[in-house]
């Protein structure tokens, strides 16, 4: 199911422009405390008394005789706690800063030294200790290296790496659509490394152009497989640390027409487990490879009429003979036990509602904890049940706190970091004794923090609306301050509409528009967002998969019919002042709503939209639309360029010319269609800005200003 921790965080980012991420805690091995970077030094904090101990001091992080101090981006400790691997001087690779420099801090001897210092600055990726912490492996220049910490010598384990032959990490499409970045794994015995190799030599470059940083323009090539184009070839190898020789796993099927989004070692064995997805991503096969015997066996297979998601993680139980899998195979997102020896499949969560995330397996007590929300798809709570599948499902989160709850639970289940928010409660956190489900201190509890927050005067209202097609949508509505039911107010809809995210969530930020320069409620707008079929919310597989091969049609009709129903129901909504806006997939939905239902939507602001589905990357678009073979009819029917001729209202199109995700060619293709059909519109291009349009001085402020000016001019605020 797409409401994983990562995608729930993405949903918040898409909806509200925040940099929300799932909370991660660097727990100590025994689960009684955690490590944290505080004030430029690494400390351990022991629970429940919050006793603090410095592990790596500021003095140790001062290098070059005090001339510089390492700014630690992240860190990891060896299993025995005697060494720390520090990540610094980081640089972006596409979305995230996944390359930089690494240093080893010897905690026992209070010394520090750089690893890979013969490599270019900020070029190391995903460095990690061997199981015995005697070595560190990392990627640089698309090759994998291993460095002996005692001698300081390093050697290449692969030698064929290049911009297109990628060892130990991934190409653009795998990173963007499968969340694949770290592409190698130490074996449990530390004698070998399993790694992905991506062969992108046949993938064509998409050429972006830079017109501003030189008096002569130049191209920015991006290796990018578009819809209908073959993906990069992918295989998994196991390299012997001693001799540097790689043996390739004999994974059945084409290396080009199949993906391998997940791979790992089975703990304490020489076996590798991996997931293979076919090109259409509707057949998922889990293989077990024995690296000693060089054999591979199919242990689990699943098919779907629509698509199957990449496995989040393999969670091992029963002495590593079984793993727990979250799958939608029975029409709900449920947890199953998969036995890798006899292939037995056991249902754990037997219920007619979705599991959203697996939070903790407490095997000693035969329990599994997971997130779910059976009665309200906009919210999220913690539940538990018996790991053997024979228990009732019990809600752990107190029901007196309606909204969205997240938990980071210690590996032993002793403590947890509990986060809570809702449309009316700012995000608050508490440390809790997970065994008793009580906060460590009442002073720091969520209850006490909520009590100190100022009351919200104009609350967001959640509602359900049933369309003339019999489809019920969840939504929220923020009415104007000093609302007068006898007046008519302009209505602004915020939309996303595609399977990658949801917008109508009960989280802080619902009802706010961070693109608006000012306060929409104060200025007199009604602000609404709804989640159509296809949105990754806990409403069952049928709801989520209904959008298959229907992006740009089904989601658009759901939104439009819901808007039509609201406008007909509430006399205070002004049918002549109706606007819609969205970004990325929401930008595409904005265009389609404006073009396909011009009698409902009078004004639209579309940011970074996919105007032509045939221009987007193959992994995402083919997952939800099927491969464009033998024809592209569904792609054409759902693309905004197809319907541009129907524009009647006011359109502001915004796009960054340096967008490597949704290419600026989408804007130009749409512009051509609008010109051909003599449609007047406004365009704002941001030179060399990426998909997030946040680079450069003043960019986000300017975007806010132009968004607000256009909205006010074409959909004037205030009651009438």
C-alpha positions as CSV (number, residue, x, y, z in Angstrom):
1,X,0.0,0.0,0.0
2,X,1.3,3.5,-0.9
3,X,0.7,5.0,2.5
4,X,4.1,3.9,3.8
5,X,6.1,6.1,6.1
6,X,7.9,7.6,3.2
7,X,4.8,8.3,1.1
8,X,2.9,9.6,4.1
9,X,5.7,12.2,4.6
10,X,5.7,12.9,0.8
11,X,1.9,13.5,1.1
12,X,2.6,16.2,3.7
13,X,5.2,17.8,1.5
14,X,3.1,17.7,-1.6
15,X,0.0,19.0,0.2
16,X,1.6,21.8,2.3
17,X,5.0,22.5,0.9
18,X,6.8,21.3,4.0
19,X,10.0,19.3,4.3
20,X,8.2,16.7,6.4
21,X,10.0,13.4,6.9
22,X,9.2,10.3,8.8
23,X,10.8,10.6,12.3
24,X,14.0,8.5,12.6
25,X,15.8,7.8,15.8
26,X,19.4,6.5,16.0
27,X,18.7,3.9,18.7
28,X,21.4,2.3,20.8
29,X,21.8,-1.4,20.2
30,X,20.1,-2.4,23.5
31,X,17.1,0.0,22.8
32,X,17.5,1.8,26.1
33,X,18.6,5.1,24.6
34,X,19.6,6.9,21.4
35,X,22.4,8.8,19.8
36,X,22.0,12.4,18.7
37,X,24.1,15.2,17.2
38,X,23.7,18.1,19.7
39,X,25.6,21.3,19.4
40,X,28.3,19.9,17.2
41,X,29.1,16.8,19.2
42,X,27.7,13.3,19.3
43,X,26.0,12.3,22.5
44,X,24.2,9.3,23.8
45,X,21.0,9.8,25.8
46,X,19.8,7.0,28.1
47,X,16.1,6.6,28.8
48,X,14.0,7.1,30.9
49,X,16.1,9.7,32.8
50,X,17.6,11.4,29.7
51,X,21.1,10.9,31.1
52,X,23.5,12.4,28.5
53,X,27.0,11.3,27.8
54,X,29.4,12.8,25.2
55,X,30.5,10.1,22.7
56,X,32.4,12.3,20.2
57,X,33.5,15.8,21.5
58,X,33.7,19.0,19.6
59,X,37.4,19.0,20.1
60,X,37.7,15.7,18.3
61,X,35.7,17.1,15.4
62,X,38.1,20.1,15.1
63,X,40.6,19.2,12.4
64,X,43.5,20.9,10.7
65,X,44.9,22.1,14.0
66,X,41.7,23.9,14.8
67,X,41.4,25.5,11.4
68,X,38.2,23.8,10.7
69,X,35.4,21.8,12.3
70,X,33.5,18.9,10.8
71,X,29.8,19.6,10.3
72,X,28.3,16.1,10.8
73,X,25.3,15.5,8.5
74,X,24.7,12.0,9.9
75,X,26.6,9.2,11.6
76,X,26.5,5.5,12.4
77,X,28.2,3.6,15.2
78,X,29.9,0.2,14.8
79,X,28.0,-2.7,16.5
80,X,30.5,-2.7,19.4
81,X,30.2,1.0,19.8
82,X,34.0,1.7,19.6
83,X,33.9,3.5,16.2
84,X,31.7,6.0,14.5
85,X,31.4,6.7,10.8
86,X,30.7,10.5,10.2
87,X,29.2,11.9,7.0
88,X,30.2,15.5,6.1
89,X,30.6,18.0,3.3
90,X,27.5,16.6,1.5
91,X,26.3,17.3,-2.0
92,X,23.0,16.6,-3.8
93,X,22.5,13.7,-6.2
94,X,19.1,14.5,-7.7
95,X,16.9,14.9,-4.7
96,X,19.0,14.3,-1.7
97,X,22.6,14.9,-0.5
98,X,23.8,11.3,-0.9
99,X,27.5,12.0,-1.7
100,X,30.1,13.6,0.6
101,X,33.1,12.9,2.7
102,X,33.4,10.3,5.5
103,X,35.5,10.2,8.6
104,X,36.2,7.5,11.1
105,X,36.2,8.4,14.8
106,X,37.9,5.9,17.0
107,X,36.0,6.6,20.2
108,X,38.2,4.4,22.5
109,X,41.4,6.2,21.3
110,X,39.9,9.6,20.7
111,X,41.3,9.8,17.2
112,X,39.8,10.7,13.8
113,X,40.8,10.2,10.2
114,X,39.3,10.5,6.8
115,X,38.6,7.5,4.6
116,X,38.7,7.6,0.8
117,X,40.8,10.7,1.0
118,X,42.5,9.8,-2.3
119,X,39.1,10.2,-4.0
120,X,37.6,13.5,-5.2
121,X,36.0,15.7,-2.5
122,X,32.3,14.9,-1.7
123,X,32.3,11.8,-3.9
124,X,31.8,9.0,-1.4
125,X,28.4,7.4,-1.1
126,X,26.7,5.1,1.4
127,X,29.8,4.2,3.4
128,X,29.3,1.5,6.0
129,X,31.2,-0.7,8.4
130,X,31.8,-4.3,7.8
131,X,30.1,-6.5,10.4
132,X,33.3,-6.6,12.5
133,X,34.0,-2.9,11.9
134,X,37.5,-3.7,10.5
135,X,36.7,-2.3,7.1
136,X,34.5,0.3,5.5
137,X,33.0,0.0,2.0
138,X,31.7,2.9,-0.1
139,X,30.9,3.9,-3.6
140,X,32.8,6.6,-5.6
141,X,32.6,7.3,-9.3
142,X,30.1,4.4,-9.6
143,X,32.6,1.9,-8.4
144,X,32.6,0.1,-5.0
145,X,35.7,0.3,-2.8
146,X,36.7,-1.3,0.5
147,X,39.2,0.3,2.9
148,X,41.0,-1.6,5.7
149,X,40.9,0.6,8.8
150,X,44.0,-0.8,10.3
151,X,46.3,-0.2,7.3
152,X,44.5,2.6,5.6
153,X,44.7,0.8,2.3
154,X,41.8,0.7,-0.1
155,X,41.0,-1.3,-3.2
156,X,38.4,-1.2,-5.9
157,X,36.0,-4.1,-5.9
158,X,34.5,-3.0,-9.3
159,X,36.4,-1.3,-12.1
160,X,33.9,-0.8,-14.9
161,X,31.9,2.0,-13.3
162,X,31.0,5.0,-15.3
163,X,28.2,7.5,-15.7
164,X,26.2,4.8,-17.4
165,X,27.6,1.6,-15.8
166,X,26.5,2.1,-12.3
167,X,27.7,-0.1,-9.4
168,X,26.4,0.1,-5.9
169,X,23.9,2.9,-6.5
170,X,21.2,3.7,-9.1
171,X,20.1,5.7,-12.1
172,X,17.6,8.5,-12.1
173,X,14.5,6.4,-12.6
174,X,15.3,3.7,-9.9
175,X,16.1,6.5,-7.4
176,X,13.0,8.6,-8.2
177,X,10.4,5.8,-8.5
178,X,11.7,2.9,-6.3
179,X,13.4,5.0,-3.7
180,X,16.6,3.1,-4.4
181,X,19.8,4.9,-3.5
182,X,22.1,2.8,-1.4
183,X,23.0,-0.1,-3.8
184,X,25.2,-2.5,-1.8
185,X,25.0,-4.8,1.2
186,X,27.8,-6.4,3.4
187,X,27.3,-10.1,3.8
188,X,26.7,-11.2,7.4
189,X,30.2,-12.8,7.6
190,X,31.9,-9.7,6.1
191,X,33.6,-11.7,3.4
192,X,31.6,-10.4,0.4
193,X,29.3,-7.6,-0.7
194,X,26.1,-8.0,-2.7
195,X,25.4,-5.1,-5.1
196,X,23.2,-3.8,-7.9
197,X,24.7,-3.0,-11.3
198,X,22.6,-0.8,-13.5
199,X,23.5,-0.7,-17.1
200,X,22.1,2.6,-18.5
201,X,24.2,2.7,-21.6
202,X,21.2,2.4,-23.9
203,X,19.1,5.0,-22.1
204,X,18.9,8.2,-24.1
205,X,19.7,11.6,-22.6
206,X,17.1,14.2,-22.2
207,X,18.8,17.5,-22.9
208,X,17.9,20.5,-20.7
209,X,19.3,23.9,-21.8
210,X,21.0,26.5,-19.6
211,X,20.7,30.0,-21.1
212,X,21.6,32.1,-18.2
213,X,24.9,31.0,-16.7
214,X,27.0,31.8,-19.8
215,X,26.8,34.1,-22.8
216,X,26.7,30.8,-24.8
217,X,24.0,28.3,-23.8
218,X,24.9,24.8,-23.0
219,X,23.1,21.5,-22.6
220,X,22.4,19.6,-19.3
221,X,22.0,15.9,-20.2
222,X,19.9,13.8,-18.0
223,X,19.8,10.0,-18.5
224,X,16.0,9.5,-18.5
225,X,13.9,6.6,-19.8
226,X,10.6,7.8,-21.0
227,X,7.3,6.0,-21.4
228,X,7.7,3.1,-23.9
229,X,11.5,3.2,-23.8
230,X,13.3,0.1,-22.3
231,X,14.5,0.5,-18.8
232,X,18.1,0.2,-17.8
233,X,19.4,-3.4,-17.5
234,X,19.7,-4.5,-13.9
235,X,21.5,-7.4,-12.2
236,X,22.8,-8.3,-8.8
237,X,26.4,-9.5,-8.1
238,X,28.3,-10.8,-5.1
239,X,31.9,-9.7,-5.0
240,X,34.5,-11.5,-2.9
241,X,36.4,-9.0,-0.7
242,X,39.6,-11.1,-0.8
243,X,40.0,-11.6,-4.6
244,X,37.7,-8.9,-6.0
245,X,35.8,-11.4,-8.2
246,X,32.1,-11.0,-8.8
247,X,29.6,-13.8,-9.3
248,X,26.3,-12.7,-10.8
249,X,23.0,-14.1,-9.5
250,X,21.2,-16.2,-12.0
251,X,17.9,-14.3,-11.7
252,X,15.4,-15.7,-14.3
253,X,14.1,-13.5,-17.0
254,X,15.3,-10.4,-19.0
255,X,17.6,-8.0,-17.2
256,X,15.9,-5.2,-19.2
257,X,12.2,-6.2,-19.0
258,X,12.3,-6.8,-15.2
259,X,13.1,-4.6,-12.3
260,X,14.9,-5.6,-9.0
261,X,13.7,-2.9,-6.6
262,X,14.7,-4.7,-3.3
263,X,17.6,-7.0,-2.3
264,X,19.2,-8.0,1.0
265,X,21.0,-10.8,2.8
266,X,19.0,-13.2,4.9
267,X,20.5,-12.6,8.4
268,X,23.3,-15.0,9.5
269,X,23.3,-16.9,6.2
270,X,24.9,-16.9,2.8
271,X,21.5,-16.4,1.2
272,X,20.3,-13.4,-0.7
273,X,16.6,-12.5,-1.0
274,X,15.3,-10.2,-3.7
275,X,12.1,-8.9,-5.3
276,X,11.7,-8.9,-9.0
277,X,8.9,-6.9,-10.7
278,X,8.1,-7.4,-14.4
279,X,8.0,-4.4,-16.8
280,X,4.3,-3.7,-16.1
281,X,4.9,-4.1,-12.4
282,X,1.9,-6.5,-12.0
283,X,3.9,-9.6,-11.3
284,X,6.1,-9.7,-8.1
285,X,8.4,-12.6,-7.5
286,X,10.6,-13.1,-4.5
287,X,13.7,-15.2,-5.1
288,X,16.1,-16.8,-2.6
289,X,19.7,-17.1,-3.9
290,X,22.2,-19.4,-2.3
291,X,25.6,-17.8,-3.0
292,X,27.5,-20.8,-1.9
293,X,25.8,-23.3,-4.2
294,X,25.1,-20.6,-6.8
295,X,21.4,-21.6,-7.0
296,X,18.2,-19.4,-7.0
297,X,14.7,-20.5,-6.0
298,X,11.3,-18.8,-6.3
299,X,9.7,-18.6,-2.8
300,X,6.7,-16.3,-3.3
301,X,4.8,-14.9,-6.3
302,X,2.0,-12.4,-6.5
303,X,0.0,-11.1,-9.5
304,X,-2.4,-8.2,-9.8
305,X,-4.7,-6.8,-12.5
306,X,-3.3,-3.3,-11.8
307,X,0.1,-2.9,-10.2
308,X,2.2,-4.2,-7.2
309,X,4.4,-1.9,-5.1
310,X,8.0,-2.6,-4.3
311,X,8.4,-4.3,-0.9
312,X,9.2,-1.8,1.8
313,X,11.6,-4.1,3.8
314,X,12.1,-7.7,4.6
315,X,11.3,-8.2,8.3
316,X,12.7,-11.5,9.6
317,X,11.3,-13.8,12.3
318,X,11.4,-17.4,13.4
319,X,15.2,-17.7,13.3
320,X,15.2,-16.1,9.8
321,X,13.0,-18.8,8.4
322,X,10.2,-16.4,7.7
323,X,9.7,-12.8,6.8
324,X,6.7,-10.5,7.3
325,X,5.3,-8.9,4.2
326,X,2.8,-6.1,3.7
327,X,0.7,-6.9,0.6
328,X,-2.7,-6.1,-1.0
329,X,-3.1,-9.6,-2.4
330,X,-6.5,-10.1,-0.6
331,X,-8.0,-6.7,-1.5
332,X,-6.8,-5.1,1.7
333,X,-3.3,-4.2,2.7
334,X,-2.5,-6.9,5.2
335,X,0.5,-8.4,7.0
336,X,1.5,-12.0,6.1
337,X,4.2,-14.4,7.3
338,X,6.1,-16.0,4.4
339,X,8.1,-19.1,5.1
340,X,11.2,-19.3,2.9
341,X,11.6,-23.1,3.5
342,X,8.2,-24.5,2.9
343,X,6.7,-21.4,1.2
344,X,3.7,-21.4,3.6
345,X,1.8,-18.1,3.7
346,X,0.0,-17.1,6.9
347,X,-2.3,-14.1,7.3
348,X,-1.5,-12.0,10.4
349,X,-4.0,-9.2,10.2
350,X,-7.3,-10.7,9.5
351,X,-9.6,-7.7,9.1
352,X,-11.5,-5.7,6.6
353,X,-9.3,-2.7,6.8
354,X,-5.8,-1.7,5.7
355,X,-2.5,-1.9,7.5
356,X,-0.7,1.4,6.7
357,X,2.8,0.6,8.1
358,X,4.5,-2.1,10.0
359,X,6.0,-0.4,13.1
360,X,7.5,-3.2,15.3
361,X,7.7,-6.9,15.6
362,X,7.9,-8.1,19.2
363,X,8.5,-11.8,18.5
364,X,9.3,-12.6,22.2
365,X,5.7,-11.6,23.1
366,X,4.1,-12.8,19.9
367,X,3.0,-9.3,18.9
368,X,3.2,-7.1,15.9
369,X,2.5,-3.3,16.0
370,X,1.2,-1.5,12.9
371,X,-0.4,1.8,11.9
372,X,-4.0,1.8,10.6
373,X,-7.2,3.9,10.6
374,X,-10.3,1.6,10.0
375,X,-12.9,4.3,10.6
376,X,-11.3,7.5,9.2
377,X,-9.1,7.4,6.1
378,X,-7.7,10.9,6.9
379,X,-6.2,9.7,10.2
380,X,-3.5,7.3,11.5
381,X,-3.3,5.3,14.8
382,X,-1.2,2.5,16.3
383,X,-2.6,-1.0,16.6
384,X,-1.3,-4.4,17.6
385,X,-2.2,-8.1,17.2
386,X,-0.7,-11.5,17.7
387,X,2.1,-12.3,15.3
388,X,0.8,-15.8,14.8
389,X,-2.4,-14.4,13.2
390,X,-4.7,-15.8,16.0
391,X,-5.4,-12.6,17.9
392,X,-7.8,-9.7,17.9
393,X,-6.7,-6.3,16.6
394,X,-6.3,-3.8,19.4
395,X,-5.9,0.0,19.2
396,X,-2.9,1.2,21.1
397,X,-3.1,4.9,20.5
398,X,-5.5,6.6,22.9
399,X,-8.8,7.4,21.1
400,X,-9.0,10.7,22.9
401,X,-6.5,12.1,20.5
402,X,-8.1,12.0,17.1
403,X,-5.7,12.8,14.2
404,X,-2.4,11.5,12.9
405,X,0.0,9.5,15.1
406,X,3.5,8.3,14.3
407,X,5.8,6.2,16.4
408,X,9.5,5.5,16.3
409,X,9.8,2.4,18.6
410,X,13.1,1.1,20.0
411,X,14.3,-2.2,18.7
412,X,13.5,-4.0,22.0
413,X,10.1,-2.3,22.3
414,X,11.1,-0.6,25.6
415,X,10.6,3.0,24.6
416,X,9.1,5.0,21.8
417,X,9.1,8.5,20.3
418,X,5.4,9.4,19.8
419,X,4.4,12.2,17.4
420,X,0.9,13.6,17.1
421,X,-0.8,16.3,15.0
422,X,-4.1,17.1,13.6
423,X,-5.7,19.9,11.5
424,X,-6.1,21.9,14.8
425,X,-3.1,20.7,16.8
426,X,0.5,21.7,15.9
427,X,2.9,18.7,15.8
428,X,3.8,17.6,19.3
429,X,6.1,14.8,20.5
430,X,6.6,12.8,23.7
431,X,9.0,10.1,24.9
432,X,7.1,7.2,26.3
433,X,7.5,3.9,28.1
434,X,6.2,1.7,25.3
435,X,5.6,-1.2,27.6
436,X,3.1,0.8,29.7
437,X,2.0,3.2,27.0
438,X,2.7,6.2,29.3
439,X,4.8,9.3,28.8
440,X,8.1,9.4,30.6
441,X,7.1,12.7,32.3
442,X,3.8,14.4,32.4
443,X,5.5,17.7,31.8
444,X,6.7,16.6,28.5
445,X,3.6,14.7,27.5
446,X,1.5,15.3,24.4
447,X,-1.5,16.1,26.7
448,X,0.3,18.9,28.5
449,X,1.7,20.3,25.3
450,X,-1.7,20.4,23.7
451,X,-3.1,22.1,26.7
452,X,-0.6,25.0,26.3
453,X,-1.5,25.6,22.6
454,X,-3.7,28.5,21.8
455,X,-7.2,27.5,20.7
456,X,-7.9,27.6,17.0
457,X,-10.7,30.1,16.3
458,X,-11.5,29.2,12.7
459,X,-11.2,25.4,12.5
460,X,-10.9,23.3,9.4
461,X,-14.0,21.2,8.8
462,X,-13.8,17.7,7.5
463,X,-16.6,16.4,5.4
464,X,-17.7,13.6,3.1
465,X,-19.3,14.2,-0.3
466,X,-21.0,11.6,-2.5
467,X,-21.0,12.3,-6.2
468,X,-23.7,11.5,-8.8
469,X,-21.6,8.4,-9.6
470,X,-22.1,7.1,-6.1
471,X,-18.4,7.8,-5.1
472,X,-17.8,9.1,-1.6
473,X,-14.8,11.4,-1.2
474,X,-13.2,12.7,2.0
475,X,-12.3,16.3,2.1
476,X,-11.5,19.3,4.3
477,X,-12.9,22.8,4.1
478,X,-11.5,26.1,5.5
479,X,-14.1,28.8,5.6
480,X,-13.3,32.5,5.7
481,X,-12.8,34.3,9.0
482,X,-16.0,36.0,10.2
483,X,-18.0,33.7,7.8
484,X,-21.5,34.9,6.9
485,X,-23.7,32.2,5.6
486,X,-25.9,34.7,3.8
487,X,-23.0,35.8,1.5
488,X,-21.3,34.0,-1.4
489,X,-17.6,33.4,-1.3
490,X,-15.0,32.3,-3.9
491,X,-13.9,28.7,-3.7
492,X,-10.4,27.5,-4.2
493,X,-9.7,23.8,-4.6
494,X,-6.3,22.3,-3.9
495,X,-5.7,19.0,-5.8
496,X,-3.1,16.3,-6.4
497,X,-5.2,13.4,-7.6
498,X,-2.6,10.7,-8.6
499,X,-1.5,7.6,-6.7
500,X,1.7,9.0,-5.3
501,X,0.1,11.2,-2.6
502,X,-3.0,12.2,-0.6
503,X,-4.1,15.8,0.3
504,X,-7.2,15.5,2.5
505,X,-5.3,14.3,5.6
506,X,-6.0,15.3,9.2
507,X,-2.7,16.9,9.8
508,X,-1.5,20.3,10.8
509,X,-1.4,22.4,7.7
510,X,-4.8,21.3,6.4
511,X,-6.6,24.4,5.2
512,X,-3.4,26.4,4.8
513,X,-1.9,27.4,1.5
514,X,1.8,28.2,1.8
515,X,1.9,29.4,-1.8
516,X,-0.5,32.2,-0.9
517,X,1.1,35.5,0.1
518,X,-1.2,36.3,3.0
519,X,-4.0,34.5,4.8
520,X,-6.7,33.0,2.5
521,X,-9.3,32.8,5.3
522,X,-8.7,36.3,6.4
523,X,-9.0,37.6,2.8
524,X,-12.3,35.7,2.3
525,X,-11.7,32.5,0.4
526,X,-13.2,29.1,1.0
527,X,-10.3,26.6,0.6
528,X,-11.1,22.9,-0.1
529,X,-9.1,19.7,-0.8
530,X,-10.5,16.2,-1.5
531,X,-9.0,12.8,-2.2
532,X,-10.3,11.0,-5.3
533,X,-10.1,7.3,-6.1
534,X,-6.5,6.3,-6.6
535,X,-5.3,8.3,-3.7
536,X,-3.1,6.2,-1.4
537,X,-5.4,6.2,1.6
538,X,-6.7,3.3,3.7
539,X,-9.9,2.6,1.9
540,X,-9.0,-0.8,0.4
541,X,-7.3,-2.0,-2.7
542,X,-10.3,-1.4,-5.0
543,X,-10.3,2.3,-4.1
544,X,-6.6,2.7,-4.8
545,X,-6.4,0.6,-7.9
546,X,-9.5,2.0,-9.6
547,X,-7.3,4.6,-11.3
548,X,-5.3,2.0,-13.2
549,X,-5.1,3.1,-16.9
550,X,-7.4,6.0,-16.0
551,X,-5.1,8.8,-14.8
552,X,-6.4,12.0,-16.2
553,X,-10.0,10.7,-16.5
554,X,-11.3,8.9,-13.5
555,X,-9.5,11.1,-10.9
556,X,-10.6,14.2,-12.8
557,X,-14.3,13.1,-12.9
558,X,-14.3,12.3,-9.2
559,X,-12.9,15.7,-8.3
560,X,-15.2,17.5,-10.7
561,X,-18.4,15.7,-9.7
562,X,-17.6,16.3,-6.0
563,X,-17.0,20.0,-6.7
564,X,-20.3,20.1,-8.6
565,X,-22.1,18.5,-5.7
566,X,-20.6,20.9,-3.1
567,X,-21.4,24.0,-5.3
568,X,-25.0,22.8,-5.7
569,X,-25.4,22.0,-2.0
570,X,-24.0,25.1,-0.4
571,X,-25.5,28.4,-1.3
572,X,-22.6,30.3,0.2
573,X,-20.3,29.0,-2.5
574,X,-20.0,31.3,-5.5
575,X,-20.2,29.3,-8.7
576,X,-18.8,32.2,-10.7
577,X,-15.6,32.3,-8.6
578,X,-14.2,28.8,-8.6
579,X,-10.4,28.2,-8.8
580,X,-8.2,25.1,-8.6
581,X,-4.4,24.7,-8.2
582,X,-1.9,21.9,-7.9
583,X,1.8,21.0,-8.3
584,X,3.3,18.2,-10.4
585,X,0.6,15.5,-10.6
586,X,-1.6,18.2,-9.1
587,X,-0.6,20.5,-11.8
588,X,-1.7,17.9,-14.4
589,X,-5.0,17.5,-12.5
590,X,-5.5,21.3,-12.4
591,X,-5.1,21.4,-16.2
592,X,-7.5,18.5,-16.8
593,X,-10.1,20.0,-14.5
594,X,-9.9,23.4,-16.2
595,X,-10.0,21.8,-19.7
596,X,-12.5,19.0,-19.2
597,X,-14.9,20.8,-16.9
598,X,-14.7,24.4,-17.9
599,X,-18.2,25.1,-16.7
600,X,-17.2,24.3,-13.1
601,X,-13.6,25.7,-12.8
602,X,-13.1,29.3,-13.9
603,X,-9.5,29.8,-12.9
604,X,-6.5,27.4,-12.6
605,X,-2.9,27.7,-11.5
606,X,-0.9,24.7,-12.7
607,X,2.7,24.3,-11.4
608,X,5.2,21.8,-13.1
609,X,2.5,19.6,-14.7
610,X,2.9,16.6,-16.8
611,X,1.0,17.9,-19.8
612,X,1.7,14.9,-22.0
613,X,1.9,11.5,-20.1
614,X,4.1,10.1,-22.9
615,X,6.9,12.4,-21.8
616,X,7.2,11.1,-18.2
617,X,9.5,8.3,-16.9
618,X,8.6,4.7,-17.7
619,X,8.7,3.3,-14.2
620,X,6.0,5.7,-12.7
621,X,3.8,6.1,-15.8
622,X,3.8,2.5,-16.9
623,X,3.1,1.3,-13.3
624,X,-0.2,3.2,-13.2
625,X,-1.1,3.3,-16.9
626,X,0.3,0.0,-18.2
627,X,2.9,-0.2,-20.9
628,X,1.9,1.8,-24.1
629,X,1.8,-1.4,-26.1
630,X,0.0,-2.0,-28.4
631,X,-1.4,1.5,-28.4
632,X,-1.2,4.8,-26.4
633,X,-4.9,5.5,-26.3
634,X,-5.2,5.7,-22.5
635,X,-2.1,8.0,-22.3
636,X,-3.5,10.3,-24.9
637,X,-7.0,10.4,-23.4
638,X,-5.7,11.3,-20.0
639,X,-3.2,14.0,-21.1
640,X,-4.0,17.7,-20.6
641,X,-2.7,18.5,-24.1
642,X,-5.5,16.5,-25.6
643,X,-8.1,18.7,-23.9
644,X,-6.4,22.1,-24.1
645,X,-8.7,23.2,-26.9
646,X,-11.5,23.4,-24.3
647,X,-10.0,26.1,-22.2
648,X,-12.5,28.8,-21.3
649,X,-11.3,30.2,-18.1
650,X,-8.1,31.8,-16.7
651,X,-4.9,29.8,-16.7
652,X,-1.5,30.5,-15.1
653,X,1.1,27.9,-16.2
654,X,4.3,27.8,-14.1
655,X,7.3,25.6,-14.8
656,X,11.1,25.5,-14.1
657,X,13.2,25.2,-17.3
658,X,15.7,23.0,-15.4
659,X,13.1,20.5,-14.2
660,X,14.8,17.1,-14.5
661,X,11.7,15.3,-13.3
662,X,8.8,16.8,-15.3
663,X,10.6,18.3,-18.2
664,X,9.9,21.8,-19.4
665,X,9.0,20.2,-22.8
666,X,5.6,19.6,-21.2
667,X,5.0,23.3,-20.9
668,X,6.1,23.9,-24.5
669,X,3.9,21.1,-25.8
670,X,1.0,22.6,-23.9
671,X,1.8,26.1,-25.1
672,X,1.7,25.0,-28.7
673,X,-1.7,23.4,-28.2
674,X,-3.1,26.5,-26.6
675,X,-1.6,28.8,-29.3
676,X,-3.0,26.5,-32.0
677,X,-6.5,26.8,-30.5
678,X,-6.1,30.6,-29.9
679,X,-6.4,30.2,-26.2
680,X,-5.2,33.1,-24.1
681,X,-3.3,32.2,-20.9
682,X,-0.4,33.4,-18.7
683,X,3.0,31.7,-18.4
684,X,5.8,32.0,-15.8
685,X,9.0,30.2,-16.6
686,X,11.7,30.0,-13.9
687,X,15.2,29.7,-15.6
688,X,17.1,26.6,-14.6
689,X,14.9,25.9,-11.6
690,X,14.2,22.2,-10.8
691,X,10.9,20.5,-10.0
692,X,10.8,22.1,-6.6
693,X,11.3,25.6,-8.0
694,X,13.3,26.7,-4.9
695,X,16.7,27.5,-6.3
696,X,18.0,31.1,-6.5
697,X,17.5,34.2,-4.5
698,X,13.9,35.3,-4.1
699,X,12.4,32.4,-6.1
700,X,9.9,31.1,-3.6
701,X,8.9,34.6,-2.6
702,X,8.3,35.5,-6.3
703,X,6.3,32.3,-6.9
704,X,4.1,33.2,-3.9
705,X,3.6,36.7,-5.2
706,X,2.7,35.7,-8.8
707,X,0.4,32.9,-7.5
708,X,-1.5,35.4,-5.2
709,X,-1.7,38.2,-7.7
710,X,-3.2,35.9,-10.4
711,X,-5.7,34.4,-8.0
712,X,-6.9,37.7,-6.6
713,X,-7.3,39.2,-10.1
714,X,-9.2,36.3,-11.6
715,X,-10.9,34.9,-8.6
716,X,-11.4,37.9,-6.3
717,X,-11.7,37.3,-2.6
718,X,-14.4,38.2,-0.2
719,X,-18.1,37.7,0.5
720,X,-20.7,39.2,-1.7
